[in-house]
Every structure is written in structure tokens, then in C-alpha cells.
Amino acid sequence: MSATLPRPSRPSNGPPTMALPALPVGKTRKSTGGIQTPTSKLTPSTPRTGLRAPSTTLLPATPPPTTALPQPRSLSGINGAGKTLRKTVSINSFPQPPRGDNRVTSLPPSPLSGGLSHKSKTPSAPNYHVSSGTPSLLNGTGEGKAVARGSTRNSDGLVSVSSPPHSRSSSAQDSYSTSATQYEDMIDVAQQKLDSSSKRASKTDGKGNVIVSVRVRPDAPGQEQGKADGEWMVDGRKSLIANRGKEGGDYYYDNVFATHDDNSRVYDHIAKRLVRRVMEGYHGTVFAYGMTGTGKTFSMQGTASSPGVIPLAITDIFSYIRETPSREFLLRVSYLEIYNEKIHDLLSMPTGNAVGGNMAQEEIKLREDSKRGVYASPLKEEIVQSPTQLLRVIARGDQARRTASTQFNARSSRSHAVVQIVVESRERIPGNPAGDNKRSGLLPGGVRVSTLSLIDLAGSEKAAETKERRTEGSHINKSLLTLGTVIAKLSDTKDKDGKASDKDGKHLPYRDSKLTRLLQGALSGNSLVSILCTIQIGAAASMALGNTHTAETINTLKFASRAKNNIVSHAKRAEEALGSGGDGGARVLLERYRMEIVELRKELETQAKNNSKKDDEEEKVRDAEEERAREKEAEHRHEEQMLEMQLARTALKERIDHLNRLILSSKSIGVNASGSYSSLGMHPRYSQGSIRSSVMTTNGGRPLLERTSSMTSTSTIGRGSSGQRNSSGAEQPSADDEDSLGEFGDGTASLAAQNRALQADVADKNRYIQTLEKRLLQARRASHSRTSVGLSSTGKAIMVGEDHSVSALLKDKDAEIAELRARLDDKDRMLGALRSAARSRDTADRVESRSEIRASQVLGQPPNSAGPTSPSKAPLAKQVSELRKRTKSVDEMSKMLDEMIQDRVESGEIVRGSRGSVRVAPIDRPAESSSDPPIQLQLLSKQRPSLLNEANPVALEA
Ligand SMILES: Nc1ncnc2c1ncn2[C@@H]1O[C@H](COP(=O)(O)OP(=O)(O)OP(=O)(O)O)[C@@H](O)[C@H]1O
């Protein structure tokens, strides 16, 4: 079984961590239905003496008090056609466990406690006795408590007695002292009282643990009554059923329930004590046996208004748990059926299976274990925590059980059904339910496991109509026959192996059917047993099958008698299993769950601790990540801003440079205020300066020549070399030295420097154009995702997206690029002009030197030698040639530049002032053209005289 135990899923079906939940406030069973208790029909006037021995009923002169079988009361669940409308019991309508009500119920005198020994007064008729005066666990006499009795007689001449004070109250405090020892002591005491010499007495030892009862089913309303009058006599008070027919006789049992006795009464007498014993640690078995349609299922399951043994047992189980706080319990339930000699698990089958339906299920086999006895495996067991849950599980199994219509029962059970409730319990220390270690909270006693088996057998049927019914019937009949045989052969004898054997020492045929094999433990004395045999002796049944039916009924009665006489139970309280060893092993779930709970709790605590730590760490990591992301974003933004600023600065510087170049160009060509060419323009220094795009500034009254222009602008884009050049000024002699060489040397070097400068400038421009183009591309891409792009320059911002559209920006940039290209063209032209000027000068120089050589040859002196004979002749000739050469070169350049300026003036790029000065046309850059250039021009015009004076005295002389 252990292998089949389902490990309950933790969240839903976990084991109870403490005592099982309290039941809802109990209602008394009275309130649950309109069924009248038998006491309502009591007829105290009927004298006790009116009860006759079965034989006397045959006397015609004396009308028996029970002249006819009691008329059936209006029974819920039976419709006009006599067909049942029930079998599916609504769990909600089951009664709640009552609380300590001393309800008066009719109770027949216990044949055991009362020491009844009925004897037939008719010698001819056989008498069947329930032959035990032994105190027992099930009749109360073995427990030192007498069942209070009333003496009220009911309408059937039966005696109603008040139920025992503990009836239905299930008070733990009122419970009997039922340790096995005490029980056995009691038996011993009782035994001493009995005739110990009697052989029979020894056999009856333990018979009190077996209760056999017979219940008579009423006819359905509307069925013809009365024909059976006189054939049968039922005396509930005497627990007697008498048949006056040929094979008749008197049958005495522990209980005989007449037609009007309801399920509640039946339960009270056949199962209530047994259920209690099971809760105390005994194994218990209740089964219903009888012909088809006689009320087995009705008695075991009941109806919504009249719950049967199973639901009432469940109610009492939970009442007991609630009232026993000193112990903790775990309940698990299984439900199987034996159909055509095969075992099916009703809890793992799809519901609503009709007979013969296709159901693929693992074959369930019966196994045997020295501790557990015979058990089915694999079988699903469900742990239940409330009566409702337990009833639901059983209702589910009922749905899956095979039923079919038979001649006597519209919904006949075609299988033997076994509900098994396993009760695990353990004592606990109050106030320390959880504890720290695995065994804390427990007393050393360990876990006690007991089993309650509630069995509804299939009904025997002789005349089946269909083949299927006949097959079923043959299996049913065979198993019932085996059961009868086993019971008939039961004795207290054991074979040499200690196994139960018949009187002749032969093995009992338990293995001949699944049913007997499953019941082996109960039948061989390990369990308390209660057998309910159902019969129908009314007119309807008798009329329908006549003698056959009577014979069947008599068979049932004989079976009941044999069971009572032969089954001997020495049931003892189950041993307590410790931990995972012994009988418990893996089967004792209570212990396993307890340990698991403790372990899980620890795990949970550790996890909770770890989780809080982890949470903290995760939060820190998250914070750090967020911080990093923020920083990255800020950095990115900063970079973008820097780039924009650089671009803006570049643009601005470029603009300044452009303007400066224009100004210097005008200076270099020597345009004076009156519009005529100034002699300044003749000085190579200024012509060079203009080409180099320099700005003249004063520093402490001393004129400085600084290179700023486009080289500076490129430095902002990150060119180190440009930056060096930019910061050079007077401090970087190399560039300036080179320049000064050109300015103050022979002019050739200066042109080369200019050339280089121009080339560098051109390179700068190209780079700048590339940068702008890149920027343009970026702007185009960004225009899709960004709503605005801001380009700021000093004092001026160009906004795209907000103030202007992107296209405006693009246009602007395009214009700027075009302008830059135009400038480049200018520069190229200038470069060309300068080169040609340099070439011309070189040519002139060569011609000059040749004429000089010739002149010196004519004079008889080496060229450039200052001989004493002609001290002033050579320098003079040189000066003259130089002057001529330079004048020519400057003239050419001036002319050329003048042409260029004229071009610009004509194209409208620059305007000529009234006094001959030039400035940038104010159309495109009004702000700039109105500020910077005039200032610079003014500066230049101021400097002109001094420059003129100190720079070129030769020119002045000339
Ligand atoms: N004591 C009773 N009072 C009222 N109705 C009863 C009683 N016993 C049985 N019946 C009715 O008789 C019909 C047959 O009963 P039930 O199904 O319990 O018989 P059964 O013995 O289980 O038959 P089977 O063996 O075929 O399953 C049902 O309609 C049931 O309601």
C-alpha cells in the first residue's frame, strides 16, 4: 500500500499541521429530515406479554399483535412506480454531528448485554440463535457501562428503549475505558460468570465483537400488501424473525430492524460503537449482505433525508476528532469495487461509467503483508480533512460504481463496493504543537493506525434476463457463495502454521474469491465486525417470486446466523508505530507529514532569510544599474552638447576668418579711402598677409602678426597640429620665423610659406566640409526621431524642429557648404596668381642677374664685389634691379587681386566704401557685416602710415 500512497500536493492537499479543523456547529439528526423516529409511533398500551414466541403466532385463536407486517410509511425516495429516485446522496443534506443530545431512540434489547436466550416454543421448527452472552466491544457490556433502556413498546409490539447516554453525543469524556487489556479483563470476568465448563463458552469468546443484524425492507407504496400475512413474523424487541412456512423457523440476531426502522436507528445499533472503537485504534468492518433490491445500498448510503451508515459514520468520526483534543488525527480514504472478479479503483476512474464501459485502469491486485494483512494495490488514497470532503470523495466513487437495472432494482449495484477509511492518530503534548525538533510535541506512544471498512455487497440474483446480467450475477453469486462457505467453515481452529482452518484442519478458501480474500482479515478475527443482512418479506416480494424469493430470504437469514455463530473476533487495539519503523513504515503518513512539515518550516525560514538578503542585494544592484544608466545618459548628452558647441564654434570662427580674409585682401591690394591704390599695397608684407588670412592686432602698442583664421577653427575639431599652430603666435617661432623669412628675405621663401599656409587652409576647409557633411547626415537621420535639434553659436541659436524646420537647417548648411566651396575656389585662384607671380619674379631675377654679370664683366669686376675703384656702383645697380623686380611683381599681384576684388564687388559679395575701403556685403550676414569688418578696416587704416614708414623705406625712396 505504501507504494500506492499518493504524495499529496503541498498547496492543496497538504497534511493538517495541527488538529483537524473543527466541524461546523452540529445539528441534531432530528432536524435533517421529516422522518419520524420510531418513538413517535410507540404504543405503550401494548403489553410486553403480547409478544409471542414464533410458534404461538401460528395459533389462529390468538390474533398476534403483529398480525401483519407493518405497513410501510411514506418513504422518501420511492416513487409511485416503486422505482428508486435516490442513490446519489447530497452531501449538503447530511446531518451535522449533534452535540451531546440525549436523544431517545428506540433500541432493541441487546441479546448480549441482556443475556437474552430465545428459544423457540415450537419444537418442530428449527431455531437459530445468536449465541453469545459475552461482553463485547460492540454491545457496551464489555465496557462497564450499561445501556440505559426504556420500556416503551411501539406499534409493532417492539420495545423501544432510550438510547445510551453517549448515543450520538460521542463525548470523549464519556467514552469507555477501552484499552485492550481492560477489554480482555472484562471478558475474563464475564467468562467467569458464564459456564466455563461449557465447550461452547470457549468458542463464544470474542463473539461479542461480531454483531449480526437483519433489516426488513418495506414494500414500496402502491404495491399490493397483505398476501404475506402470517408467513413471516418480525419481532424487533426479541430480535426475532420467524417464518411459518415449510422450511421456516425462528431466527434470532443481535438486532432485527422492522420495516419502519430508519437508517439512523440502524446505524446506532450496528455501527456507532464500532466506529468509535475504530477511532480508538481497533479495525472495524461493516458490511451489508442480501438479495438484490432488499436495501443494502439504502442502508449503507441512505438518502439525503435519511443518511445511511457511511455518512453517519463519517459524521461520528469527525465528532470524535473534535472532541479528542489530546490526539491528532490523519484520515485517508480509498474506494474500490470488485466487479466480475476484478478490482477497480473508484477514486481514479472517470465518473459516470456505465456497465461495460471501456476503462483503461491499471490492474489492482491483492497483496498480503504480515502487518497490514490483505490489501489492494495500487490504490489511490485521498487525505481528507472535513466530513464534507470525505463525503465528496465517496460520492465521486459512487458515481463511478457500476449499477444496472435488475428485476428487483432499477438501479442495482452490480459490484461489491468497499470504502476504507484509515485513521492515523497520535497523542500530543498540549501547547507545543510544532516544536523545534522532529519529535517534539509528541508523546512516546507513536502513531496508531486503524481501519474502518464499509462494504456494500452486490445483491445475489437468481433469474437474470440478459447475458451481461447473468455474467455479473454468476460472479456475484460465486463470491457470495464463497463468503458463505468461508463463514460456514470458520472455527477457532488453527493449522500448524497458525493459520485459520476449518474444523478438519483444512485451509479456508479465502482465495476462491476476491471478496473473501479482501475480507480475510475481518473474518479471521482481526477486526470488529458488524454484518447487516437485508431481506424483503412483504407481499410484493413474495408475490413476485413466490417460493424462490422465500428461499432466498431464508438463505440470507441462515447466512446471518452462521456469521454470528462462526465469526470470532479477537480484535485488539492496533499497535502504535514509532516513526518510520515498524508497521508504520512509509504507511504512517502522520509521522511522515509531521517530519516533512518540520523540515519544510525550517526550509521556509531559511528561504525567507535568504530572500530578504537577496532582495536587499538585488535592490542595491538595481540602484547601481540605474545610477550607471543615468550617468551614461548624462555623458551622452554632454558629448552631444560638446559636439554641437564645437560645431557652432567652428562655424563662428570660420565666419570670422572669412571676414578677416576679406578685410586683409582689401588691405593687401592697398585700397585707400579715396578708392585709389595705396603704396602700402606695394609692400610684399601686406600682400603676403592678405593671403595668409592674418589679423593685425595691437598688443601694448606693438603690432603683432597672429595666425588665427581657419587653422584655429580646425583645432576645435581636434587637430593637434592645428591647435599648436593656433596657439603659436609670437611664442611659436618656427611658423613665424618662416613667415619673417618670407617677409623680410628675398620673397621666394615667403611665397613658399604662403603656399603651405594656403594648402593647410585648403585641407582645413576640406575637413570642415567633411564635418559639416557628416553633421548634415546625422541631422537628417535624427530628424526622424528627434523633435528638436538645437545648434547654438555665440549669441545666436539656430533651432530646428521648434523654430525652423529641418529642411531650413539643411538649406542653411547647403548654403554654407556652397559658400565654403566658393571660398576654396577663391583660394585656388589666389594660389594660381601667386604662383604665376612667383614665376615672373624668378624670371625677372634671372634676367637681372645675367645683366648684372654682364655689366660686371664690362666693368672688369666680379659681380657683387665692392671694389675700391667703384664703391657705390654695384649696390646701386642691385637696388635698382631689386626695386624694378619687386615693383613689377607687386604690380602684377596687385593687379590680379584688384581684379578679384572687382569680381567680388560685381558679384555683390563685398561692397566698396565711399573712401575706397571694402567690406562684406550686408545681405547674408547683417549682424556680422555691421560690426566686425568695419572695426577691423578702421584698425587697418589707422596702422597704415606706421607700417608704411617702417616697412619699406626703399619703396618710399622710390
Ligand atoms: N428500508 C427501506 N426503506 C425504504 N426504502 C427502501 C428500504 N430499503 C430499500 N429501499 C428501496 O428499495 C430499493 C432498492 O434498494 P437498494 O438499492 O438499497 O437495494 P440493494 O440491496 O442495494 O440492491 P442491489 O443489490 O441490487 O444493489 C431502493 O429504491 C430503495 O430506496
The ligand as a MOL file (V3000), in Angstrom:
LIG
                    3D

  0  0  0     0  0            999 V3000
M  V30 BEGIN CTAB
M  V30 COUNTS 31 33 0 0 0
M  V30 BEGIN ATOM
M  V30 1 N -35.6730 0.3340 4.4740 0
M  V30 2 C -36.0880 0.9050 3.3330 0
M  V30 3 N -36.9750 1.8740 3.3700 0
M  V30 4 C -37.3850 2.4370 2.2350 0
M  V30 5 N -36.9630 2.0940 1.0030 0
M  V30 6 C -36.0890 1.1350 0.9100 0
M  V30 7 C -35.5780 0.4870 2.0530 0
M  V30 8 N -34.7080 -0.4370 1.6540 0
M  V30 9 C -34.6440 -0.3690 0.3060 0
M  V30 10 N -35.4710 0.5810 -0.1430 0
M  V30 11 C -35.6600 0.9300 -1.5180 0
M  V30 12 O -35.5850 -0.2380 -2.2870 0
M  V30 13 C -34.8790 -0.0350 -3.4900 0
M  V30 14 C -33.7220 -0.9810 -3.6110 0
M  V30 15 O -32.8470 -0.7300 -2.5710 0
M  V30 16 P -31.2900 -0.8680 -2.6980 0
M  V30 17 O -30.8510 -0.3620 -3.9750 0
M  V30 18 O -30.7010 -0.3230 -1.4870 0
M  V30 19 O -31.1650 -2.4030 -2.7590 0
M  V30 20 P -29.8440 -3.2510 -2.8140 0
M  V30 21 O -29.9540 -4.3120 -1.8320 0
M  V30 22 O -28.6910 -2.3670 -2.7120 0
M  V30 23 O -29.9480 -3.8360 -4.2560 0
M  V30 24 P -28.7630 -4.2880 -5.1880 0
M  V30 25 O -28.1140 -5.4400 -4.5400 0
M  V30 26 O -29.4550 -4.6920 -6.4320 0
M  V30 27 O -27.9090 -3.1310 -5.3450 0
M  V30 28 C -34.4520 1.3570 -3.4800 0
M  V30 29 O -35.3390 2.1160 -4.2270 0
M  V30 30 C -34.5620 1.7790 -2.0510 0
M  V30 31 O -34.8970 3.1260 -1.9020 0
M  V30 END ATOM
M  V30 BEGIN BOND
M  V30 1 1 1 2
M  V30 2 1 2 3
M  V30 3 2 2 7
M  V30 4 2 3 4
M  V30 5 1 4 5
M  V30 6 2 5 6
M  V30 7 1 6 7
M  V30 8 1 6 10
M  V30 9 1 7 8
M  V30 10 2 8 9
M  V30 11 1 9 10
M  V30 12 1 10 11
M  V30 13 1 11 12
M  V30 14 1 11 30
M  V30 15 1 12 13
M  V30 16 1 13 14
M  V30 17 1 13 28
M  V30 18 1 14 15
M  V30 19 1 15 16
M  V30 20 2 16 17
M  V30 21 1 16 18
M  V30 22 1 16 19
M  V30 23 1 19 20
M  V30 24 2 20 21
M  V30 25 1 20 22
M  V30 26 1 20 23
M  V30 27 1 23 24
M  V30 28 2 24 25
M  V30 29 1 24 26
M  V30 30 1 24 27
M  V30 31 1 28 29
M  V30 32 1 28 30
M  V30 33 1 30 31
M  V30 END BOND
M  V30 END CTAB
M  END
